[in-house]
Amino acid sequence: MGKFVVSSKAKTDTAPVSREEFVTGSAMYQTQTGGRPLKPVRVNFDIDPDTHRRLKIRAIDRGMSVALLVRQLIDTELAS
């Protein structure tokens, strides 16, 4: 048997939480408290091949990695 066990029961008895409760209750938040520096969080998602090609070309044109370009795009979106 594996190290992780997945319960077949869905949690239906819990009330929705506020945004702040959701963020502070997350495992990532709890493991990064206590005076330690924050670790980057890996994000994994799928995009279509044409979008990926265009993203790579844009990154090359700007002299940066795709990862840096995506981080900048996210920062720009969240700044507004």
C-alpha positions as CSV (number, residue, x, y, z in Angstrom):
1,M,0.0,0.0,0.0
2,G,1.2,3.5,-0.8
3,K,2.1,6.2,1.6
4,F,-0.9,8.3,0.7
5,V,-4.5,7.2,1.3
6,V,-7.3,8.9,-0.5
7,S,-10.7,8.9,1.3
8,S,-13.7,8.0,-0.7
9,K,-15.9,10.2,1.4
10,A,-16.4,13.8,0.3
11,K,-16.4,16.4,3.0
12,T,-19.9,17.8,2.9
13,D,-20.3,18.9,6.5
14,T,-17.9,21.9,6.3
15,A,-19.1,25.4,5.7
16,P,-17.5,27.6,3.1
17,V,-14.6,29.6,4.5
18,S,-13.5,33.2,3.9
19,R,-10.7,34.0,1.6
20,E,-8.4,34.7,4.6
21,E,-9.2,31.4,6.2
22,F,-8.6,29.6,2.9
23,V,-5.2,31.1,2.5
24,T,-4.0,30.8,6.1
25,G,-5.3,27.3,6.3
26,S,-3.5,26.0,3.3
27,A,-0.7,23.5,3.8
28,M,1.8,25.8,1.9
29,Y,1.1,28.7,4.2
30,Q,1.5,26.5,7.3
31,T,4.8,25.0,6.2
32,Q,6.3,28.4,5.4
33,T,5.6,30.1,8.7
34,G,7.9,30.3,11.6
35,G,10.6,32.7,10.4
36,R,11.8,30.7,7.5
37,P,12.0,32.4,4.1
38,L,9.2,31.7,1.7
39,K,9.8,29.0,-0.9
40,P,8.6,29.4,-4.5
41,V,5.4,27.5,-5.4
42,R,5.4,25.4,-8.6
43,V,2.5,25.9,-10.9
44,N,1.7,23.4,-13.6
45,F,-0.9,23.9,-16.3
46,D,-1.5,23.0,-20.0
47,I,-1.5,25.4,-22.9
48,D,-2.0,24.6,-26.6
49,P,1.2,24.1,-28.7
50,D,0.7,27.2,-30.8
51,T,0.4,29.4,-27.7
52,H,3.5,27.8,-26.2
53,R,5.4,28.5,-29.5
54,R,4.3,32.1,-29.4
55,L,5.2,32.4,-25.8
56,K,8.7,31.0,-26.4
57,I,9.2,33.4,-29.3
58,R,8.2,36.4,-27.2
59,A,10.5,35.4,-24.4
60,I,13.4,35.0,-26.9
61,D,12.7,38.4,-28.4
62,R,12.9,39.9,-25.0
63,G,16.0,38.0,-24.0
64,M,14.5,36.1,-21.1
65,S,13.2,32.7,-20.2
66,V,9.6,31.6,-20.6
67,A,9.3,31.3,-16.8
68,L,10.5,34.9,-16.2
69,L,8.1,36.2,-18.9
70,V,5.1,34.3,-17.4
71,R,6.1,35.6,-13.9
72,Q,6.1,39.2,-15.2
73,L,2.8,38.7,-17.0
74,I,1.2,37.4,-13.8
75,D,2.7,40.3,-11.7
76,T,1.3,42.7,-14.3
77,E,-2.2,41.1,-14.1
78,L,-2.2,41.1,-10.3
79,A,-1.0,44.7,-10.0
80,S,-4.2,46.1,-11.3
